[in-house]
Amino acid sequence: MQPERLKVFIDCQNARCDMQFIRSEINVVDFLLDNEAADLHILITDYRTGGDGRQYQFIFFGQNRFHGVPDTLRFSTDPNGTEFEDRNLFIKYLKLGLAPYLAKTNLVSDVKIDLKSNGERNKDENSPGLSKKDPWNYWVFSTGINGHVSTDEVYKTSEWEINLSANRVTEDLKVEFRFDAGKNRSTYSMEDDNNNSEKIVIKNDNFNFQHSLVKSLSKHWSWGYEGGISKNTFSNNKNRIRFETGIEYNIFPYSEVNTKLFTISYTVDVRRNHYIDTTLYEKISETLWGHGLESNLSLNQKWGTLGFGLDFHNYFQNWNYFNLGVDMGVDIRITGGLSFNIFASGELTHDQLYLPKEGATPEEILTRKRQLASGYNIFSGFGLTYRFGSKTNNFINPRFN
C-alpha cells in the first residue's frame, strides 16, 4: 500500500520564506500550490520585535482529513543572527508544528524524531518562573552610513546619508531617539543653441532629529507623543520644530498584531517653521497648529491579506489647508490556484504652505531637485494570478538562480 503523504500549503504572503530550503529540509510531505486540496494550510506572518529581530507566527489550519485541528506556534529570531541561523530556527519550528499531524498519518514510521538538547541548560537563566536580567535594559542602538555615486557623459549624482538610533521597546513602553543627515549633489551638462556647454549644479542637504514615546494604557488604548527638529532644502525648510501628541485605540488586542490590526488615532500638533525663501503666502517663518485623524486596518487570513489606511490632517488657522491620504492593498485567494491582487494609494495635498514664492528653476525641475506644487498624487497597480499543473512537484533545482 502506497503511504498517503501529508499535503501542505505554505502561505507566506506577509513573511519571507525560502521555499527551496523548506523543500530540501522537509521531504516527507507534499507541498501544494492549491490551498483547497491541502490537508494543512500554514499561514506564516512576522513582525519586528523591540530588539530589532523578527517574531514569526505559524498558524496551522487543519483541512480535509484534519478539519477542525488547528494549532499556533510563535518564535523570535536573534537580531544579530545570520540568515543561516534564522533559516534553521524557522525550519525547526515548522517541523515541530508538522509533527502532530504527521503522527496521524501512515508515514510516521519513516519520520525520525530527535528530542536531544543542544546543550546543558543554564538553570539560572532558563528555568520557568525566573526572569533573565537584560544587561542593556532592553535598549537597542544602531548606526549606519550609506551612499551612492552614478555618472554618465551628461549627468552625475552623488548622495550620502548617516543615521543613528536608540530605542527601548517593552509591552508597557516604547521609547525612540533617531538622527538622520544627508547630502546630495547633481551635475547636469547641457549645450545651448550655439553649442556652448553649460554645467548646472544642484545641491540639497537635510537632517532630522526626533524623539517619541508611546505608553500602553490597556490592551486596546495607547497614548504617546513625538517631537523633533529638522531641515530639508528640497522642501524650502531652513529648520522646523515640531511636537505632536495623541491617543490610539485598537479594535483588537495589540497581542493579535500578526493576524489582525484595526487602529484609530487622534493627534494634535504644533510646528514652528523657518523657511529658506519667502513662501507663496509671504511667510519667512510661522507657527502652525493642527490636528489629525488616522485609521489603519491590516488582516492576514486564510483567504488572503488586506491592508487599508486613511489619514487626514489640517491646520486650525485655515481648514482649507488640509491633507487627505488613502492607501489600500488586497490579495485575495479566489480559489485553489487563482488569486487577485490590487494596490492603490492617493493623496489630496492642499497644505504645501512651505513652497517658495519664486517657484523652482527650469534646472531644478529638470533634475527633480525641488519640491513642486501639486494638488494630488495617485498610484495604483493590480494583477491576476493563476497557478496550475503539478500539485506534488517537490523537486529542487537551484541552478542559475
Steps between C-alpha positions, in 0.01 A plus 500: 500500500638839399537725808272804488717807536395809690399777257616844613438852368749765620344847508787752518348815354604716796827340603823399337510127438774310317288232332805338345652450844168380646461237228860383539469457879151345510449221249230290668210725394364629172507879465200609291423814302127448555395594853160331474652160420738512796452319832680784675494872419789674682466879525837658581537862612779695666532826692804700610588467870634766735848352473490537120448130439187341351220314676353232275154353544396168343126433495417142398151467354394136473297424187342200332601197709639732771201733503457670838856430622669844530825599668717810544875538562708815556873561520740794472827529310824642637550862377866417434429159355621407155269390220629145556399509868162658425418237239593216735280644775216543250522141380527370858164652598340399174601138568369524857166625369475227237585218744150455659341474154763262365444282806147432376609378155638160392831674418587541866724189487724679248545811715799540727439682830794637695419649842857560614595835648759713319688551825474516876230742611603782727264464792541859611404642161253251352301352785129579488392779731844662510555823304823560316641850560593683183839677545388765247161552672333431161672794325604442137747727320584516132703715267558494129638693206419448136539676170512462126666656199379476142632668190478510124612748235221747579373437851686442827357453845636415845317448826584394853306457823583423863255375762511435874225356716429379851176334601354304788189290447303307763132410522437806720722767345664583166771769486704604196768756411607536137733723301541507120708730282588498133629695201460458127651674199394475138684635196335531162690601185306656212566698183317809377409584141853631437655171618633664814527255786339590833530312826209511745569400862214430744573436869267391780553402861280390788506393861237377743507432873191355662394347831182306566339323794196271501336379822271195513185587695315170450460215250329745263608855597833683456629853554812655356688802376764580239723804464792603286699754307579473129639671191439421131611731220294297249180614678613859576542406866778695675400346832182368653415418860201268543312344791204260472299306757190283492321174579441179306234230531537150355175310437692175554747431781852608403621145568323389179703735277636212288156411369278805546533867586243780484613826657346847522711789628451872563790743546558874544822668393690827488778595253736795492627538143787714370527508120799547272304712250182701548200275444200541273318651799771763566637316804863459598401337832175398668344291778236250394252313721321196364344163568468166326290187484639169376368147464680182394360154432715192441370144466705185430259211456462172311310672220781750444617835631345844529661829589321836512611837630328839521648819643388861519681809628423870489609826660275692738595836344321405180306177457555520125864406563463125531651170391287192438665170413377147442677176410373149448654163424304178449613152405206260489521128428186440294541126460775240516744645245331832420577819689439870443703792631468876484687790655400864483590820681397860459541831675340845487774748588359841585752578775823581314543827690878472477527540118724797407336799332753498217428136419760263358748580226488305172822328606351390833189367323716316247704330772202454740693673777229737624157429649228601252140605556249220450140468613504121493702187430374155410657159461331170422574149384315172466549143384344160457690179561405146414718202579434159355680178417670252729375512859774285649820614328745521791822489299766762563738633236679826590724511194547848351257649752 
